[in-house]
Amino acid sequence: MVTDIEEKAADTKVFQGEIESKQTICPRCGKPAGEGKFCNNCGTPLGLMKCGNKF
């Protein structure tokens, strides 16, 4: 059992890229938007549209 755990731990992949590349980009201003419901730079809502809305 310990051997199985050690093998699984050795196969674990850890993210090694840049954190900035995983950030949400604001569709309006093109800057990193932060983690909230609105862009930290311009205030654009970042939530998904409800069904039935057209782009």
N, CA, C and O of each residue as an XYZ file, in Angstrom:
220
protein
N       0.822     -1.188      0.000
C       0.000      0.000      0.000
C       0.873      1.262      0.000
O       0.573      2.207     -0.730
N       1.920      1.298      0.784
C       2.812      2.451      0.834
C       3.472      2.651     -0.521
O       3.649      3.784     -0.969
N       3.834      1.559     -1.169
C       4.451      1.642     -2.492
C       3.487      2.275     -3.490
O       3.896      3.101     -4.306
N       2.215      1.897     -3.431
C       1.208      2.477     -4.325
C       1.091      3.987     -4.113
O       0.995      4.753     -5.072
N       1.098      4.397     -2.868
C       0.995      5.824     -2.551
C       2.212      6.576     -3.074
O       2.079      7.661     -3.641
N       3.389      6.005     -2.886
C       4.612      6.653     -3.364
C       4.625      6.758     -4.886
O       5.081      7.762     -5.434
N       4.125      5.721     -5.576
C       4.059      5.757     -7.045
C       3.082      6.831     -7.515
O       3.374      7.570     -8.455
N       1.939      6.918     -6.873
C       0.948      7.946     -7.235
C       1.508      9.346     -6.987
O       1.301     10.251     -7.796
N       2.207      9.522     -5.884
C       2.793     10.826     -5.572
C       3.854     11.204     -6.597
O       3.981     12.376     -6.952
N       4.611     10.233     -7.071
C       5.649     10.505     -8.070
C       5.039     10.901     -9.408
O       5.654     11.651    -10.166
N       3.836     10.409     -9.712
C       3.174     10.707    -10.985
C       2.384     12.015    -10.953
O       1.873     12.447    -11.986
N       2.276     12.645     -9.798
C       1.502     13.873     -9.665
C       2.137     14.995    -10.475
O       3.346     15.217    -10.411
N       1.303     15.698    -11.238
C       1.783     16.827    -12.031
C       1.447     18.124    -11.302
O       0.316     18.320    -10.858
N       2.421     18.993    -11.184
C       2.252     20.279    -10.513
C       2.343     21.379    -11.562
O       3.222     21.350    -12.423
N       1.434     22.349    -11.489
C       1.453     23.474    -12.424
C       2.741     24.256    -12.245
O       3.057     24.695    -11.139
N       3.498     24.433    -13.348
C       4.767     25.143    -13.283
C       4.793     26.370    -14.186
O       5.844     26.986    -14.362
N       3.656     26.726    -14.753
C       3.591     27.894    -15.628
C       3.453     29.182    -14.833
O       3.548     29.188    -13.606
N       3.229     30.258    -15.545
C       3.048     31.550    -14.895
C       1.606     31.699    -14.437
O       0.680     31.363    -15.175
N       1.415     32.190    -13.246
C       0.072     32.376    -12.713
C      -0.697     33.390    -13.547
O      -1.903     33.243    -13.743
N      -0.015     34.415    -14.038
C      -0.673     35.448    -14.829
C      -1.331     34.873    -16.076
O      -2.339     35.408    -16.539
N      -0.782     33.793    -16.628
C      -1.356     33.213    -17.838
C      -2.682     32.520    -17.556
O      -3.422     32.220    -18.493
N      -3.006     32.257    -16.285
C      -4.254     31.615    -15.914
C      -5.336     32.621    -15.525
O      -6.460     32.220    -15.223
N      -5.026     33.902    -15.526
C      -5.987     34.913    -15.113
C      -7.030     35.155    -16.194
O      -6.774     34.958    -17.382
N      -8.203     35.582    -15.764
C      -9.259     35.970    -16.682
C      -8.915     37.328    -17.280
O      -8.541     38.256    -16.562
N      -9.043     37.435    -18.591
C      -8.798     38.698    -19.285
C     -10.147     39.354    -19.572
O     -11.061     38.704    -20.080
N     -10.266     40.615    -19.255
C     -11.512     41.351    -19.474
C     -11.795     41.469    -20.968
O     -10.910     41.852    -21.734
N     -13.025     41.144    -21.395
C     -13.365     41.252    -22.817
C     -13.456     42.698    -23.306
O     -13.363     42.944    -24.509
N     -13.634     43.655    -22.397
C     -13.763     45.056    -22.798
C     -12.407     45.767    -22.858
O     -12.066     46.359    -23.882
N     -11.632     45.712    -21.767
C     -10.381     46.485    -21.728
C      -9.137     45.651    -22.035
O      -8.073     46.209    -22.301
N      -9.258     44.305    -22.001
C      -8.134     43.443    -22.345
C      -7.087     43.284    -21.259
O      -6.024     42.716    -21.511
N      -7.359     43.772    -20.063
C      -6.405     43.662    -18.951
C      -6.818     42.517    -18.032
O      -7.970     42.087    -18.075
N      -5.892     42.006    -17.189
C      -6.279     40.980    -16.210
C      -7.406     41.509    -15.324
O      -7.306     42.599    -14.761
N      -8.482     40.724    -15.208
C      -9.702     41.209    -14.572
C      -9.786     40.941    -13.077
O     -10.660     41.505    -12.418
N      -8.930     40.119    -12.519
C      -9.033     39.785    -11.100
C      -9.932     38.582    -10.898
O     -10.226     37.852    -11.844
N     -10.369     38.375     -9.661
C     -11.127     37.176     -9.319
C     -12.600     37.435     -9.041
O     -13.332     36.486     -8.757
N     -13.060     38.658     -9.109
C     -14.434     38.982     -8.763
C     -15.398     38.830     -9.929
O     -15.055     38.276    -10.974
N     -16.602     39.329     -9.728
C     -17.641     39.284    -10.757
C     -17.517     40.436    -11.741
O     -18.160     40.434    -12.791
N     -16.687     41.425    -11.402
C     -16.499     42.594    -12.251
C     -15.011     42.821    -12.480
O     -14.188     42.474    -11.634
N     -14.668     43.404    -13.626
C     -13.277     43.722    -13.938
C     -12.761     44.759    -12.946
O     -13.433     45.755    -12.677
N     -11.566     44.524    -12.401
C     -10.969     45.473    -11.450
C     -10.557     46.775    -12.122
O     -10.389     47.788    -11.443
N     -10.389     46.770    -13.444
C      -9.914     47.954    -14.156
C     -11.042     48.832    -14.674
O     -11.013     50.049    -14.489
N     -12.042     48.227    -15.325
C     -13.086     49.041    -15.962
C     -14.496     48.777    -15.427
O     -15.426     49.507    -15.768
N     -14.667     47.745    -14.594
C     -15.970     47.482    -13.989
C     -16.921     46.640    -14.816
O     -18.067     46.446    -14.412
N     -16.483     46.134    -15.959
C     -17.343     45.312    -16.807
C     -17.747     44.032    -16.077
O     -16.890     43.385    -15.475
N     -19.040     43.642    -16.110
C     -19.457     42.377    -15.499
C     -18.784     41.204    -16.216
O     -18.700     41.187    -17.444
N     -18.308     40.231    -15.448
C     -17.598     39.097    -16.026
C     -18.403     37.809    -15.992
O     -17.919     36.775    -16.453
N     -19.608     37.840    -15.463
C     -20.434     36.641    -15.380
C     -20.905     36.189    -16.748
O     -20.868     36.944    -17.720
N     -21.348     34.939    -16.803
C     -21.884     34.400    -18.046
C     -23.276     34.953    -18.297
O     -24.008     35.274    -17.360
N     -23.634     35.059    -19.565
C     -24.958     35.544    -19.930
C     -25.994     34.472    -19.624
O     -25.686     33.280    -19.639
N     -27.224     34.896    -19.345
C     -28.295     33.941    -19.111
C     -28.762     33.370    -20.441
O     -28.596     33.999    -21.486
N     -29.342     32.188    -20.400
C     -29.843     31.539    -21.614
C     -30.862     32.446    -22.306
O     -31.663     33.112    -21.650
N     -30.819     32.460    -23.612
C     -31.744     33.262    -24.390
C     -31.195     34.620    -24.779
O     -31.755     35.265    -25.665
N     -30.132     35.077    -24.158
C     -29.518     36.356    -24.526
C     -28.663     36.181    -25.764
O     -28.016     35.149    -25.938
N     -28.659     37.181    -26.616
C     -27.820     37.151    -27.810
C     -26.592     37.993    -27.575
O     -26.627     38.976    -26.835
N     -25.516     37.605    -28.205
C     -24.251     38.324    -28.037
C     -24.383     39.674    -28.616
O     -23.433     40.455    -28.584
